[in-house]
Amino acid sequence: MSKVEITVNGEPTSADVEPRLLLAHYLRDTVGLKATNIGCDTTSCGACTVLLDGESVKSCTVLAVQADAQTVTTMEGLSADGDSLHAVPAAFRAEHGLQCGFCTPGMVMATVSLLEENPKPTEREVREGLEGNLCRCTGYHNIVRAVLAASGQDPDAVQGLAVDDGHAQHAPAGGVESAPGFSTGSDA
């Protein structure tokens, strides 16, 4: 057993853990925070995404002992007062950026990290920034709208613009440009 001390959502936590215990299991089973979902255990889906010292990580491939003496933020920790919604989950709700909700915590945490790095992303940058997070329900359209809205942009004004060498251009006629792994919802 190894003792870990991890600050989770601003609160100190401490436990004796097996050295092989994954951070995702520490958060869910030891700390009791259930928003961090476990979908694949292989980093493929992103449902377990959390912030580790402010950086987006997939907690299914980080050992709890690797997070010792560090700070973890989960979806539960985004609300400063516990009552009001953080801007990102509020935008996901307003733009209907979820269906079953399984991927939502990971998408939200990846979005928080993305917007820290790039406060005003283009649609393409959003799609590329979230390509490590999978959603089996939504087709990503409303997730992208939610990220754009959370950045303070009007999703209707931003969507369909692509960036090439720093110059905004309209996406090709007949559809929105898509980053690898993201469906635009059309079969064309």
C-alpha positions as CSV (number, residue, x, y, z in Angstrom):
1,M,0.0,0.0,0.0
2,S,1.1,3.6,-0.7
3,K,-0.3,6.7,0.9
4,V,-1.5,9.4,-1.4
5,E,-2.5,12.9,-0.6
6,I,-4.4,14.5,-3.5
7,T,-6.4,17.8,-3.4
8,V,-9.7,17.0,-5.2
9,N,-11.9,19.9,-6.1
10,G,-10.2,22.1,-3.5
11,E,-10.5,19.6,-0.7
12,P,-7.5,17.6,0.7
13,T,-8.0,13.8,0.4
14,S,-5.7,11.1,1.7
15,A,-5.8,7.3,1.5
16,D,-3.7,4.2,1.5
17,V,-4.0,2.7,-2.0
18,E,-2.7,-0.1,-4.0
19,P,0.1,1.2,-6.3
20,R,-1.9,0.0,-9.3
21,L,-5.1,1.9,-8.4
22,L,-6.2,4.1,-11.3
23,L,-7.0,7.8,-10.6
24,A,-10.5,7.2,-12.0
25,H,-11.2,4.5,-9.4
26,Y,-9.7,6.7,-6.6
27,L,-12.1,9.5,-7.5
28,R,-15.1,7.2,-7.8
29,D,-14.5,4.6,-5.1
30,T,-12.3,6.3,-2.5
31,V,-13.5,9.9,-2.8
32,G,-17.0,9.1,-3.9
33,L,-17.2,11.4,-6.9
34,K,-19.2,9.6,-9.6
35,A,-19.2,12.1,-12.5
36,T,-15.8,10.7,-13.7
37,N,-17.1,7.8,-15.8
38,I,-15.1,4.8,-16.9
39,G,-16.0,3.8,-20.4
40,C,-13.0,2.0,-21.9
41,D,-9.9,1.8,-19.6
42,T,-7.8,2.5,-22.7
43,T,-7.9,6.3,-23.2
44,S,-10.1,5.8,-26.2
45,C,-13.3,7.4,-25.1
46,G,-12.4,10.3,-22.8
47,A,-15.4,9.7,-20.4
48,C,-12.9,9.8,-17.5
49,T,-11.3,13.2,-18.4
50,V,-10.4,15.3,-15.4
51,L,-8.0,18.2,-14.8
52,L,-4.7,17.3,-13.1
53,D,-2.9,20.4,-12.1
54,G,-5.0,22.2,-14.7
55,E,-4.2,19.9,-17.5
56,S,-6.7,17.6,-19.2
57,V,-5.9,13.9,-18.5
58,K,-7.7,10.7,-19.0
59,S,-7.9,9.3,-15.4
60,C,-8.2,5.7,-16.6
61,T,-4.5,5.7,-17.4
62,V,-3.1,7.8,-14.6
63,L,-2.3,5.9,-11.4
64,A,-3.5,7.5,-8.1
65,V,0.1,7.4,-6.9
66,Q,1.1,9.5,-9.9
67,A,-1.4,12.2,-8.8
68,D,0.1,12.3,-5.2
69,A,0.6,15.9,-4.0
70,Q,-1.2,17.2,-7.0
71,T,-4.6,18.9,-7.6
72,V,-7.5,17.2,-9.4
73,T,-10.6,18.9,-10.6
74,T,-13.6,16.9,-11.6
75,M,-17.0,18.0,-13.0
76,E,-18.3,18.2,-9.4
77,G,-15.6,20.8,-8.6
78,L,-16.5,23.3,-11.4
79,S,-19.2,25.0,-9.4
80,A,-17.6,27.5,-7.0
81,D,-20.6,27.7,-4.6
82,G,-22.2,24.3,-5.3
83,D,-25.4,25.9,-6.5
84,S,-24.7,27.8,-9.8
85,L,-23.5,26.1,-12.9
86,H,-20.1,26.8,-14.3
87,A,-20.2,28.4,-17.8
88,V,-19.3,25.2,-19.6
89,P,-21.9,22.8,-18.3
90,A,-24.4,25.7,-18.5
91,A,-23.6,26.0,-22.2
92,F,-23.9,22.2,-22.7
93,R,-27.4,22.4,-21.1
94,A,-28.5,25.5,-23.1
95,E,-27.2,24.1,-26.5
96,H,-28.5,20.5,-25.8
97,G,-24.9,19.2,-26.0
98,L,-25.8,15.9,-24.4
99,Q,-28.2,13.0,-24.8
100,C,-27.5,10.1,-22.5
101,G,-25.0,12.1,-20.5
102,F,-22.4,9.4,-20.1
103,C,-19.7,11.3,-22.0
104,T,-20.7,14.7,-20.7
105,P,-18.4,15.0,-17.7
106,G,-15.4,14.1,-19.8
107,M,-16.5,16.4,-22.6
108,V,-17.1,19.3,-20.1
109,M,-13.6,18.8,-18.5
110,A,-11.9,18.6,-21.9
111,T,-13.8,21.8,-22.9
112,V,-12.6,23.6,-19.8
113,S,-9.0,22.7,-20.6
114,L,-9.5,23.6,-24.3
115,L,-10.9,27.1,-23.4
116,E,-8.0,27.7,-21.0
117,E,-5.6,27.1,-23.9
118,N,-7.7,28.8,-26.6
119,P,-10.4,31.1,-25.2
120,K,-12.0,31.8,-28.7
121,P,-11.6,28.7,-30.8
122,T,-13.0,28.2,-34.3
123,E,-15.4,25.4,-35.0
124,R,-12.5,23.4,-36.4
125,E,-10.3,24.0,-33.4
126,V,-13.2,22.8,-31.1
127,R,-13.5,19.6,-33.2
128,E,-9.8,19.0,-33.2
129,G,-9.5,19.9,-29.5
130,L,-12.2,17.4,-28.5
131,E,-11.3,14.6,-30.9
132,G,-10.1,12.4,-28.0
133,N,-13.5,12.4,-26.4
134,L,-16.2,10.2,-28.0
135,C,-20.0,10.6,-27.9
136,R,-22.1,7.8,-29.3
137,C,-25.4,9.8,-29.2
138,T,-25.2,13.4,-30.4
139,G,-23.1,13.5,-33.6
140,Y,-21.1,16.4,-32.0
141,H,-23.0,19.2,-33.6
142,N,-24.6,20.5,-30.3
143,I,-21.4,19.7,-28.4
144,V,-19.5,22.0,-30.7
145,R,-22.2,24.6,-30.4
146,A,-22.0,24.3,-26.6
147,V,-18.2,24.9,-26.6
148,L,-18.5,27.9,-28.8
149,A,-21.3,29.3,-26.6
150,A,-19.2,28.7,-23.5
151,S,-16.4,30.7,-25.1
152,G,-18.8,33.6,-25.4
153,Q,-19.2,33.3,-29.1
154,D,-22.4,33.0,-31.0
155,P,-22.4,29.4,-32.4
156,D,-24.5,30.5,-35.4
157,A,-22.0,33.1,-36.4
158,V,-18.9,30.9,-35.8
159,Q,-20.0,27.6,-37.2
160,G,-19.1,26.9,-40.8
161,L,-15.9,29.0,-40.6
162,A,-12.6,27.3,-41.2
163,V,-9.2,28.8,-40.6
164,D,-6.4,28.5,-43.1
165,D,-3.2,30.3,-42.5
166,G,-5.0,32.6,-40.1
167,H,-7.6,33.8,-42.7
168,A,-11.2,32.9,-42.0
169,Q,-12.9,31.1,-44.9
170,H,-16.4,29.6,-45.2
171,A,-16.5,25.8,-45.1
172,P,-17.1,24.0,-48.4
173,A,-20.6,24.2,-49.8
174,G,-22.9,21.4,-48.8
175,G,-21.6,20.9,-45.3
176,V,-19.5,21.9,-42.3
177,E,-15.9,20.9,-42.3
178,S,-15.2,18.0,-39.9
179,A,-12.1,17.1,-38.0
180,P,-11.0,13.4,-37.9
181,G,-13.3,11.3,-35.8
182,F,-16.2,13.7,-35.9
183,S,-19.4,13.2,-37.9
184,T,-21.1,16.3,-39.3
185,G,-24.4,14.3,-39.3
186,S,-24.6,14.0,-43.1
187,D,-23.7,11.0,-45.2
188,A,-22.6,13.1,-48.2
